[in-house]
């Protein structure tokens, strides 16, 4: 009967596919025996080269349970994440670590009735858009839910998702609807994607509000003939939609708003020289006062020997908020052993030997004292009342 419903025979399932990502290392700082990470209070990200303070692994298994006569595939995907802070026994549990099933969903890909589109249900990293050098997931619709994905109609692809919970840290179940249309060809090698999210007001919560957000994103292939991609995204949200793609605080009033401009450019000129530049500007309008975040910087990678390259990253963050303008500048130099290539991307594994220097102003320290006591920028952190500090360490990063 199942064969008849699905419209094809049920061949034997194929083998498991194993993929993953990991990074880990050790480091020290000029302020203590442990490495300190530099992030400006009020900034949504930090420049990450030589500035990561955790052991992290994400291990995934996927399995096509059935392959049907029409070419579609039914299967399961799961991913376990292991996290542990530096300088603590790697138990991946307790106050300084965790082990989580961050993805677990069923999929039906290449559905003939959907013109080759897909159906999914479960907990999933869904339509995550990020900047590599700062690990900033600026448009991230990940959630526990389900939907229809990339259904071709004409030259465009349509996706619709319904979800109830973004991640483990979201304590309440909140209904969110995401709609995306991709594939608008605006110019040669240029594609536009549009997306909208609506967050429903929970009926059983007092002082809760509904919200919404919209995003327009353009990607230009082979920008400037430098072999990379330029990405420009414009985002706006109100109420709980101020998270700009994910679910914000459901208590955020509808007269609160956020808008953001994201611009970043990858390049790879030949096998030895590549990198990425970013510019982010965000304004948050709240009844407690407006906040403006600016983040700009870049990383270059140059291969100077057969298996060695030099990575250099310079980043600047600024947050203008009630109480003053906070500033942080961070510079990292990292000779890197890269046995599988010298490019900026797709050259894992890499072993980086780095030195990082950061400098911040008094307004940044005052904000850290209030919002992140004990952190690197606060006067109760490793660097005390100093307004600068440095890290020295080694890190392995790998993906497959």
C-alpha positions as CSV (number, residue, x, y, z in Angstrom):
1,X,0.0,0.0,0.0
2,X,2.8,2.4,0.9
3,X,4.3,1.8,-2.6
4,X,1.1,2.8,-4.2
5,X,0.7,6.0,-2.2
6,X,4.2,7.1,-3.0
7,X,4.0,6.2,-6.6
8,X,7.0,3.9,-7.0
9,X,8.9,0.9,-5.8
10,X,10.9,0.9,-2.6
11,X,14.5,0.0,-3.3
12,X,17.0,-0.8,-0.6
13,X,18.1,2.1,1.5
14,X,21.5,3.6,0.8
15,X,24.3,3.9,3.3
16,X,24.9,6.5,6.0
17,X,26.5,9.8,5.1
18,X,28.8,11.2,7.8
19,X,29.7,14.9,7.9
20,X,30.9,17.3,10.5
21,X,32.7,20.4,11.7
22,X,35.1,20.8,14.6
23,X,37.4,23.4,16.1
24,X,39.5,23.4,19.2
25,X,42.7,24.6,20.6
26,X,44.4,26.3,23.5
27,X,45.7,29.7,24.3
28,X,46.9,32.2,26.9
29,X,46.7,35.9,27.3
30,X,48.7,38.8,28.7
31,X,46.2,39.2,31.5
32,X,46.1,35.6,32.8
33,X,46.9,32.0,32.0
34,X,43.7,31.6,30.0
35,X,42.7,33.0,26.6
36,X,40.2,35.8,26.6
37,X,37.7,36.6,23.8
38,X,37.1,40.2,22.8
39,X,33.5,41.2,21.9
40,X,32.0,44.7,22.3
41,X,28.9,44.9,24.5
42,X,25.9,45.6,22.2
43,X,27.6,44.0,19.1
44,X,25.9,40.9,17.7
45,X,29.2,39.3,16.6
46,X,32.9,39.5,16.9
47,X,35.8,38.9,14.5
48,X,36.7,35.4,15.2
49,X,40.3,34.6,13.9
50,X,42.3,34.1,17.1
51,X,39.3,35.1,19.1
52,X,37.4,31.9,19.9
53,X,37.3,30.5,23.4
54,X,35.6,27.1,23.0
55,X,36.0,23.5,21.8
56,X,33.2,22.9,19.4
57,X,32.1,19.9,17.3
58,X,29.1,19.3,15.2
59,X,28.7,15.7,14.0
60,X,26.0,14.8,11.5
61,X,24.5,11.6,10.0
62,X,22.1,11.5,7.1
63,X,20.4,8.5,5.6
64,X,18.2,8.1,2.5
65,X,15.7,5.5,3.7
66,X,13.9,5.2,0.4
67,X,14.6,6.1,-3.2
68,X,11.5,6.2,-5.3
69,X,11.0,5.6,-9.0
70,X,10.4,9.2,-9.6
71,X,13.9,10.1,-8.3
72,X,12.7,11.5,-4.9
73,X,14.3,10.5,-1.7
74,X,12.9,10.1,1.9
75,X,15.4,10.2,4.7
76,X,16.5,11.3,8.1
77,X,19.1,13.8,9.2
78,X,20.6,14.3,12.7
79,X,23.3,16.4,14.2
80,X,24.9,16.4,17.7
81,X,26.7,19.5,18.9
82,X,29.4,19.3,21.6
83,X,30.5,22.5,23.2
84,X,33.0,23.2,26.0
85,X,34.6,26.5,27.1
86,X,38.4,26.8,27.2
87,X,40.2,26.1,30.4
88,X,37.6,23.7,31.7
89,X,37.7,19.9,31.7
90,X,36.0,18.8,28.4
91,X,33.0,17.1,29.8
92,X,30.6,18.8,27.3
93,X,28.1,19.2,30.1
94,X,27.4,21.3,33.2
95,X,28.2,25.0,33.7
96,X,30.9,25.2,31.0
97,X,29.7,22.8,28.4
98,X,26.8,21.2,26.7
99,X,25.8,18.3,24.4
100,X,22.7,18.9,22.3
101,X,20.8,17.4,19.4
102,X,20.7,20.6,17.4
103,X,19.2,19.0,14.3
104,X,16.9,16.1,13.8
105,X,14.4,16.1,11.0
106,X,12.8,14.0,8.2
107,X,13.0,15.1,4.6
108,X,11.5,14.2,1.3
109,X,13.6,15.7,-1.5
110,X,12.9,15.9,-5.2
111,X,9.2,15.5,-4.8
112,X,7.6,15.1,-8.3
113,X,4.3,16.6,-7.2
114,X,6.2,19.7,-6.1
115,X,8.1,20.0,-9.3
116,X,11.3,18.8,-7.6
117,X,10.8,20.7,-4.3
118,X,11.2,19.3,-0.8
119,X,9.2,18.6,2.3
120,X,10.7,18.6,5.8
121,X,9.7,18.3,9.4
122,X,11.7,18.5,12.7
123,X,14.4,20.5,14.2
124,X,16.7,22.0,11.6
125,X,19.3,24.6,10.6
126,X,17.1,26.3,8.0
127,X,18.2,28.9,5.5
128,X,21.1,30.2,7.6
129,X,23.0,33.1,6.0
130,X,26.2,34.1,7.7
131,X,29.5,36.0,7.4
132,X,32.4,33.6,7.8
133,X,35.0,36.0,9.4
134,X,32.6,37.1,12.2
135,X,30.3,34.0,12.4
136,X,27.4,36.5,12.2
137,X,24.2,34.7,11.2
138,X,22.4,37.8,10.1
139,X,19.5,35.9,8.4
140,X,18.7,32.7,10.2
141,X,15.4,31.0,10.0
142,X,16.4,27.8,11.9
143,X,13.7,26.3,14.0
144,X,11.6,23.3,15.1
145,X,8.8,23.0,12.6
146,X,8.3,22.0,9.1
147,X,7.6,23.2,5.6
148,X,7.9,23.2,1.8
149,X,11.2,24.2,0.4
150,X,12.5,25.4,-2.9
151,X,9.5,24.6,-5.0
152,X,10.2,25.8,-8.6
153,X,7.5,27.8,-10.3
154,X,8.8,29.4,-13.5
155,X,12.3,30.8,-12.8
156,X,11.7,31.3,-9.1
157,X,11.8,29.0,-6.1
158,X,9.3,29.3,-3.3
159,X,9.7,28.2,0.4
160,X,7.1,28.2,3.2
161,X,7.8,27.1,6.8
162,X,6.0,27.1,10.1
163,X,7.9,26.8,13.4
164,X,7.3,26.8,17.1
165,X,10.8,27.1,18.6
166,X,14.0,28.6,17.3
167,X,16.5,26.8,19.5
168,X,17.1,25.3,23.0
169,X,17.5,28.8,24.5
170,X,14.0,29.8,23.6
171,X,11.9,28.9,26.6
172,X,8.4,29.4,25.2
173,X,6.8,28.0,22.1
174,X,6.1,30.8,19.7
175,X,4.5,30.4,16.3
176,X,6.5,31.8,13.4
177,X,5.8,31.8,9.6
178,X,8.6,32.2,7.1
179,X,8.1,32.8,3.3
180,X,11.0,33.1,0.9
181,X,11.2,33.6,-2.9
182,X,14.6,33.1,-4.6
183,X,15.9,33.3,-8.1
184,X,15.1,36.8,-9.3
185,X,17.8,37.4,-12.0
186,X,18.5,41.1,-11.6
187,X,21.6,41.3,-13.8
188,X,24.2,39.0,-15.3
189,X,25.4,36.6,-12.5
190,X,23.3,38.4,-10.0
191,X,20.4,36.9,-8.1
192,X,17.9,38.4,-5.6
193,X,16.1,36.6,-2.8
194,X,13.2,38.0,-0.8
195,X,11.9,36.8,2.6
196,X,9.3,37.7,5.2
197,X,8.6,36.4,8.7
198,X,5.5,36.8,10.8
199,X,5.6,36.1,14.6
200,X,2.1,35.4,16.1
201,X,1.1,36.8,19.4
202,X,0.6,34.0,21.9
203,X,-3.0,34.0,23.2
204,X,-2.0,32.7,26.7
205,X,0.6,35.4,27.5
206,X,0.0,38.9,28.9
207,X,2.1,41.8,27.5
208,X,3.0,39.8,24.4
209,X,3.0,41.2,20.9
210,X,3.1,40.0,17.3
211,X,5.9,41.1,15.0
212,X,7.3,40.8,11.5
213,X,10.4,41.3,9.5
214,X,11.4,41.4,5.8
215,X,14.8,40.8,4.1
216,X,16.1,41.4,0.6
217,X,19.4,39.8,-0.4
218,X,21.4,40.1,-3.6
219,X,24.3,37.9,-4.5
220,X,26.7,38.7,-7.3
221,X,28.9,35.9,-8.6
222,X,32.5,36.6,-9.7
223,X,32.3,40.2,-8.4
224,X,35.0,42.4,-10.0
225,X,36.2,39.3,-11.7
226,X,38.0,38.3,-8.5
227,X,36.5,34.8,-8.4
228,X,34.3,35.4,-5.4
229,X,30.8,36.4,-4.3
230,X,29.4,39.8,-3.2
231,X,26.4,39.7,-0.8
232,X,24.2,42.7,0.0
233,X,21.3,42.3,2.4
234,X,18.8,44.9,3.7
235,X,16.6,43.9,6.7
236,X,13.8,45.5,8.7
237,X,11.6,44.3,11.6
238,X,9.1,45.4,14.2
239,X,8.0,44.0,17.5
240,X,9.4,40.5,18.1
241,X,10.5,40.7,14.5
242,X,13.5,42.9,15.5
243,X,15.5,39.6,15.5
244,X,15.3,40.0,11.7
245,X,14.5,36.5,10.6
246,X,14.4,34.6,13.8
247,X,12.1,35.0,16.8
248,X,12.8,38.0,19.0
249,X,11.6,38.8,22.6
250,X,7.8,38.3,22.4
251,X,7.4,41.2,24.9
252,X,9.0,43.7,22.5
253,X,6.4,46.3,21.6
254,X,5.3,47.0,18.0
255,X,6.7,50.5,18.1
256,X,10.2,49.0,18.5
257,X,12.0,48.5,15.3
258,X,15.4,47.4,13.9
259,X,16.9,47.8,10.5
260,X,20.2,46.4,9.2
261,X,22.5,46.7,6.2
262,X,24.9,43.8,5.6
263,X,27.6,43.9,2.9
264,X,30.4,41.3,2.5
265,X,32.7,40.2,-0.3
266,X,34.7,37.0,-0.8
267,X,37.5,36.9,-3.2
268,X,40.0,34.3,-4.5
269,X,42.6,35.6,-7.0
270,X,44.6,32.6,-8.0
271,X,45.4,29.7,-5.7
272,X,47.4,31.8,-3.2
273,X,45.5,35.0,-2.4
274,X,41.9,35.2,-1.0
275,X,39.9,36.8,1.7
276,X,36.7,38.4,2.9
277,X,35.6,42.0,3.7
278,X,32.5,42.9,5.7
279,X,30.4,46.0,6.6
280,X,27.4,45.8,8.9
281,X,25.3,48.7,10.2
282,X,22.3,48.2,12.4
283,X,19.9,50.6,14.2
284,X,17.7,49.5,17.1
285,X,14.9,51.9,18.0
286,X,13.6,51.2,21.5
287,X,11.6,53.2,24.1
288,X,14.7,53.1,26.3
289,X,16.8,54.8,23.7
290,X,18.2,54.1,20.2
291,X,21.4,52.0,19.6
292,X,23.6,52.0,16.5
293,X,26.0,49.2,15.8
294,X,28.8,49.5,13.1
295,X,31.1,46.6,12.3
296,X,33.7,46.6,9.5
297,X,36.9,44.7,8.8
298,X,38.4,41.9,6.8
299,X,40.6,38.9,6.6
300,X,43.3,38.2,3.9
301,X,45.0,34.9,3.4
302,X,48.2,34.6,1.4
303,X,49.9,31.3,0.6
304,X,53.7,31.8,1.0
305,X,54.8,28.2,0.8
306,X,53.5,24.8,-0.4
307,X,51.4,24.1,2.7
308,X,51.6,27.4,4.6
309,X,49.7,30.6,4.4
310,X,49.5,33.8,6.5
311,X,46.0,34.9,7.7
312,X,45.6,38.5,8.8
313,X,42.4,39.9,10.2
314,X,41.6,43.4,11.3
315,X,38.2,44.3,12.7
316,X,36.5,47.4,14.2
317,X,33.2,47.5,16.1
318,X,31.4,50.6,17.4
319,X,28.2,50.8,19.4
320,X,26.5,54.2,19.9
321,X,24.1,53.8,22.9
322,X,22.9,55.8,25.9
323,X,25.9,56.2,28.1
324,X,28.5,56.8,25.3
325,X,30.0,55.4,22.2
326,X,31.8,52.1,22.7
327,X,34.8,51.1,20.5
328,X,36.8,48.0,20.0
329,X,39.6,47.3,17.5
330,X,41.1,43.8,17.1
331,X,44.1,42.6,15.0
332,X,45.2,39.0,14.5
333,X,48.2,37.5,12.7
334,X,48.1,33.7,12.1
335,X,50.7,31.6,10.2
336,X,48.6,28.6,9.2
337,X,49.5,25.0,8.2
338,X,47.1,24.1,5.5
339,X,48.0,20.7,3.8
340,X,44.9,20.6,1.5
341,X,45.3,24.0,-0.1
342,X,46.0,27.7,0.3
343,X,42.6,29.2,-0.5
344,X,40.5,31.3,1.9
345,X,37.7,28.8,1.8
346,X,37.4,25.0,1.4
347,X,41.0,24.3,2.6
348,X,40.4,22.4,5.8
349,X,42.0,21.1,7.9
350,X,43.9,24.1,9.1
351,X,46.2,24.6,12.1
352,X,46.6,28.2,13.1
353,X,49.3,29.7,15.3
354,X,48.0,33.1,16.2
355,X,48.6,36.3,18.1
356,X,45.7,38.6,18.7
357,X,45.8,42.2,20.0
358,X,42.7,44.2,21.0
359,X,42.2,47.8,22.2
360,X,39.0,49.4,23.5
361,X,37.8,52.6,25.1
362,X,36.5,53.5,28.5
363,X,32.9,53.6,27.3
364,X,33.3,49.9,26.2
365,X,34.7,49.0,29.6
366,X,31.9,50.8,31.4
367,X,29.3,48.9,29.3
368,X,31.1,45.6,29.9
369,X,31.1,46.2,33.7
370,X,27.3,46.6,33.5
371,X,26.4,44.0,30.9
372,X,29.2,41.4,31.0
373,X,31.0,41.5,34.3
374,X,34.1,39.4,34.3
375,X,34.5,39.5,30.5
376,X,37.7,40.5,28.8
377,X,36.7,44.2,28.4
378,X,35.4,44.7,32.0
379,X,37.6,45.9,34.8
380,X,36.8,42.6,36.7
381,X,38.2,40.6,33.8
382,X,41.7,39.3,33.1
383,X,43.0,42.7,32.0
384,X,41.7,44.6,34.9
385,X,41.4,48.4,34.3
386,X,43.6,48.2,31.2
387,X,42.1,49.2,27.9
388,X,44.0,46.7,25.8
389,X,45.1,43.0,25.8
390,X,46.5,40.2,23.7
391,X,46.1,36.5,23.2
392,X,48.6,33.8,21.9
393,X,47.5,30.4,20.9
394,X,47.0,27.5,18.4
395,X,43.7,26.3,16.9
396,X,42.6,23.4,14.7
397,X,39.6,23.8,12.4
398,X,38.2,21.1,10.2
399,X,35.1,20.3,8.2
400,X,34.2,17.4,6.0
